[in-house]
Amino acid sequence: MSFLTIAFAALFYAATILLVVGLARRIHMFWKTPAPLKIPTTPAPTTQGGVVMRMFREVVFFESLFKSTKWTWLFGWLFHMALFAVLFRHLRYFTESEIIMAAVTFVSPLFVYLAFAMIIGLLGLLARRMLVDRVRYISAPSDYLMLLLLLGIGISGAMTTFVAHTDVVAVKSFFRHLMMFNFDTMPNLPTDPFMVVHLLLVGLLMIIFPISKLLHAPGVFFSPTRNQIDNPREQRHLSDWARKLEE
Amino acid sequence: MAKAEFETPTLSEYPEVPPIEIGAMKHLSPFVAKDIHQEPLGFPAELKDNWQEEAIEHMGELLGKYRSLQVFLDSCVKCGACTDKCHYYLGTQDPKNMPVARQDLLRKVYRRYFTFAGKYFPKLVGATDLTKEVLDDWYSYFHQCSQCRRCSVFCPYGIDTAEISMAAREIMDRIGLGQKYCNEIIGKVFKIGNNLGLPGPALEDTLEGLEEDVFDETGVEVKYPIDVKGADVLLVTPSADFFAEPHVDGLIGYGKVFHEAGVNWTLSSKASEAANFGMFIGSYENMRKISMRIREAALELGVNRIVFGECGHAWRVAYSFLNTLAGPWDFLDQRYPIPQHICEFTYDLIQEDKDKPYEQKTLKFNKSLNDDMTVTFHDSCNVARATRMGNMPGGQFVIPREVIKAVCNNYVDMENGTTHEKTFCCGGGGGLLTDDLMELRVKGAKPRMEALSNVIEEYGVTNMAAICAICKAQFTKILPYYGLGMDMIVSVHQLVSNAIILTGQQADEDEEETAEDDAA
């Protein structure tokens, strides 16, 4: 095995552990922290089903952002949806399942171009961050770097597809071996620079995910203003620490 | 600091998002609480020597007690969706009045002490130590937030700056840096029973005076009872309703509605205050203690129902928190909402009356008695975004409007984007209704004043109705700054009171004139 292959194997094991453990710990923390008061932003649904619908609209359509500013919504939504589509296509590197492979093949003629939508979305968000005085004021270096990181991933990935084709069969074989902990027949990773950069940045993204603002992904599901049912008069809501005050 | 001269903003026809002006409101912060204001609430008398250490400790404790705080501090992506949504930003241009920047005052300290990135790469993620300078910013800008939740409507993660500013105020209180206005008032509630410090006998006098006024005006003996054991309904209303204008006209209206409904009701000298400033300072314990007075009063008087008068944040504490803080309410009549809003009460009667002939109606109105007015309605922030009325989501918008329309012929709404869930705060909510913050109050009212001016120009609106004691007091004070009459602001139940024809009241010409005089 080449040094590069070994280094990336180590990187992806480490990144996966950090991502999974880091996210699990943070989600556990969100989960166990009580919400002592009913604070849904009203008008709010009065049933559990209504809350599920509200959360669905929020996560899939970015409903609140749409109410706020159409440009941010447009670029943000474009980026996220294109990202998910692109990620879906990436499943082919990790599975042998015929159904998934068939599905990926089916959507590929369209989805392959969504890399550009993703890049356009990110560029739009970056432009807004730099050009609008209010948004510039609230931006820390990490806010720019996050966009640049995602742009780097998007552009390097698009390069491997549209400019300098990489040996995807070898890449897939590498990850399948990694997933099976099979090091004996593990092939070497292709060494074309776009591929190397792409994988390096993805590993970095996985590592910083649980310690950065990317926590908005699990966070939205735990947001009390969005996930609470509006029924305080009908049902008494009491957290454990508040119950102790009554004793 | 509070006496600084300032200019009233000029209104524009279309809402504009102004450019940022760094430090524009840095000079403004409210008077600091003294030992006599701090100690009755269980807070240290003055800023502790080891305040920094303790502040971090308290922050850690709150992070473990409030999911909202933990999730909100972690989730913000700085997308900027909220940056042009706060009335204080729009009115002052100070970027620290943008919701995200206000949150960041706390978030940057949270990151420094509680997150990996902030501990090891503070510059990269904008994390900072808790210095005296940062604390000064906290004190200044967390008292430039009226906790109106407008930002939370637009945030893709529902981040509510109110939760952050409540937590910050709680931390500051616990290290001995409290705000005089809120803490002094809470002390009065504990000592005397209401925000204004009106003792029982003074209340009785006032209520007797109201009975005389209503009798003189209508010839009908409408009662305004207090501390009546065995009454059916306990009315809990903001203490401003006892004497301030236009609040008291609302109280007169509640009494008339109860009278016509034949309900045996009472006020309580113990719970002579609906307001609960414990919410503004983010103190669960104080909020609970204030709420428990209502439970005790209800038990002592043996009432079956609790109805709340017109007050925004009080309705939030009542509707959303009272069951949690002072429940369970198993000793009350379960057939009615617990607690119920006075607008719900009146609305239900109007609905029941709908198909009845005039003579059989419980509430008989002569809408033309309000014909000298063209009315618009100011949705109070806490009612709009933190509560509900009736059975359906959004009832808090429908019900007060339906009550107004049942008693007024001329009603128009202000433009979209300034009402309902997107309503603008009056500029004085959240514990900021104090003279030492007058500059902020005037500037923060700008977006509402713009929307109001537009309907005045377009539809000849003469009056704006509200269902919040703070809104009413705030508008009374700041309308003149914008060249408008302070008596433009009216209570919703004042309109009800104007139009209601009491049983036994002679509807002669005299009355019509009286009604006109009142409204003028």
Boltz contact constraints between the chains, C-beta under 6 A:
constraints:
  - contact:
      token1: [A, 30]
      token2: [B, 71]
      max_distance: 6.0
  - contact:
      token1: [A, 33]
      token2: [B, 67]
      max_distance: 6.0
  - contact:
      token1: [A, 33]
      token2: [B, 70]
      max_distance: 6.0
  - contact:
      token1: [A, 35]
      token2: [B, 67]
      max_distance: 6.0
  - contact:
      token1: [A, 37]
      token2: [B, 321]
      max_distance: 6.0
  - contact:
      token1: [A, 38]
      token2: [B, 320]
      max_distance: 6.0
  - contact:
      token1: [A, 41]
      token2: [B, 152]
      max_distance: 6.0
  - contact:
      token1: [A, 41]
      token2: [B, 153]
      max_distance: 6.0
  - contact:
      token1: [A, 41]
      token2: [B, 158]
      max_distance: 6.0
  - contact:
      token1: [A, 41]
      token2: [B, 385]
      max_distance: 6.0
  - contact:
      token1: [A, 42]
      token2: [B, 385]
      max_distance: 6.0
  - contact:
      token1: [A, 42]
      token2: [B, 388]
      max_distance: 6.0
  - contact:
      token1: [A, 43]
      token2: [B, 393]
      max_distance: 6.0
  - contact:
      token1: [A, 43]
      token2: [B, 394]
      max_distance: 6.0
  - contact:
      token1: [A, 62]
      token2: [B, 156]
      max_distance: 6.0
  - contact:
      token1: [A, 64]
      token2: [B, 154]
      max_distance: 6.0
  - contact:
      token1: [A, 64]
      token2: [B, 155]
      max_distance: 6.0
  - contact:
      token1: [A, 64]
      token2: [B, 156]
      max_distance: 6.0
  - contact:
      token1: [A, 65]
      token2: [B, 81]
      max_distance: 6.0
  - contact:
      token1: [A, 65]
      token2: [B, 156]
      max_distance: 6.0
  - contact:
      token1: [A, 67]
      token2: [B, 154]
      max_distance: 6.0
  - contact:
      token1: [A, 68]
      token2: [B, 81]
      max_distance: 6.0
  - contact:
      token1: [A, 68]
      token2: [B, 154]
      max_distance: 6.0
  - contact:
      token1: [A, 69]
      token2: [B, 81]
      max_distance: 6.0
  - contact:
      token1: [A, 72]
      token2: [B, 79]
      max_distance: 6.0
  - contact:
      token1: [A, 72]
      token2: [B, 81]
      max_distance: 6.0
  - contact:
      token1: [A, 133]
      token2: [B, 19]
      max_distance: 6.0
  - contact:
      token1: [A, 133]
      token2: [B, 20]
      max_distance: 6.0
  - contact:
      token1: [A, 134]
      token2: [B, 20]
      max_distance: 6.0
  - contact:
      token1: [A, 134]
      token2: [B, 83]
      max_distance: 6.0
  - contact:
      token1: [A, 135]
      token2: [B, 80]
      max_distance: 6.0
  - contact:
      token1: [A, 137]
      token2: [B, 20]
      max_distance: 6.0
  - contact:
      token1: [A, 137]
      token2: [B, 95]
      max_distance: 6.0
  - contact:
      token1: [A, 138]
      token2: [B, 78]
      max_distance: 6.0
  - contact:
      token1: [A, 138]
      token2: [B, 100]
      max_distance: 6.0
  - contact:
      token1: [A, 138]
      token2: [B, 101]
      max_distance: 6.0
  - contact:
      token1: [A, 139]
      token2: [B, 78]
      max_distance: 6.0
  - contact:
      token1: [A, 140]
      token2: [B, 125]
      max_distance: 6.0
  - contact:
      token1: [A, 140]
      token2: [B, 126]
      max_distance: 6.0
  - contact:
      token1: [A, 141]
      token2: [B, 124]
      max_distance: 6.0
  - contact:
      token1: [A, 142]
      token2: [B, 124]
      max_distance: 6.0
  - contact:
      token1: [A, 142]
      token2: [B, 125]
      max_distance: 6.0
  - contact:
      token1: [A, 143]
      token2: [B, 78]
      max_distance: 6.0
  - contact:
      token1: [A, 211]
      token2: [B, 116]
      max_distance: 6.0
  - contact:
      token1: [A, 211]
      token2: [B, 117]
      max_distance: 6.0
  - contact:
      token1: [A, 213]
      token2: [B, 77]
      max_distance: 6.0
  - contact:
      token1: [A, 215]
      token2: [B, 74]
      max_distance: 6.0
  - contact:
      token1: [A, 215]
      token2: [B, 75]
      max_distance: 6.0
  - contact:
      token1: [A, 216]
      token2: [B, 75]
      max_distance: 6.0
  - contact:
      token1: [A, 216]
      token2: [B, 77]
      max_distance: 6.0
  - contact:
      token1: [A, 216]
      token2: [B, 157]
      max_distance: 6.0
  - contact:
      token1: [A, 219]
      token2: [B, 71]
      max_distance: 6.0
  - contact:
      token1: [A, 219]
      token2: [B, 74]
      max_distance: 6.0
  - contact:
      token1: [A, 219]
      token2: [B, 75]
      max_distance: 6.0
  - contact:
      token1: [A, 219]
      token2: [B, 157]
      max_distance: 6.0
  - contact:
      token1: [A, 220]
      token2: [B, 157]
      max_distance: 6.0
  - contact:
      token1: [A, 222]
      token2: [B, 71]
      max_distance: 6.0
  - contact:
      token1: [A, 223]
      token2: [B, 71]
      max_distance: 6.0
  - contact:
      token1: [A, 223]
      token2: [B, 157]
      max_distance: 6.0
  - contact:
      token1: [A, 223]
      token2: [B, 158]
      max_distance: 6.0
  - contact:
      token1: [A, 224]
      token2: [B, 67]
      max_distance: 6.0
  - contact:
      token1: [A, 224]
      token2: [B, 68]
      max_distance: 6.0
  - contact:
      token1: [A, 225]
      token2: [B, 152]
      max_distance: 6.0
  - contact:
      token1: [A, 225]
      token2: [B, 158]
      max_distance: 6.0
  - contact:
      token1: [A, 225]
      token2: [B, 160]
      max_distance: 6.0
  - contact:
      token1: [A, 226]
      token2: [B, 158]
      max_distance: 6.0
  - contact:
      token1: [A, 230]
      token2: [B, 388]
      max_distance: 6.0
  - contact:
      token1: [A, 232]
      token2: [B, 320]
      max_distance: 6.0
  - contact:
      token1: [A, 232]
      token2: [B, 323]
      max_distance: 6.0
  - contact:
      token1: [A, 233]
      token2: [B, 337]
      max_distance: 6.0
  - contact:
      token1: [A, 236]
      token2: [B, 323]
      max_distance: 6.0
  - contact:
      token1: [A, 236]
      token2: [B, 327]
      max_distance: 6.0
  - contact:
      token1: [A, 236]
      token2: [B, 328]
      max_distance: 6.0
  - contact:
      token1: [A, 237]
      token2: [B, 324]
      max_distance: 6.0
  - contact:
      token1: [A, 238]
      token2: [B, 324]
      max_distance: 6.0
  - contact:
      token1: [A, 241]
      token2: [B, 65]
      max_distance: 6.0
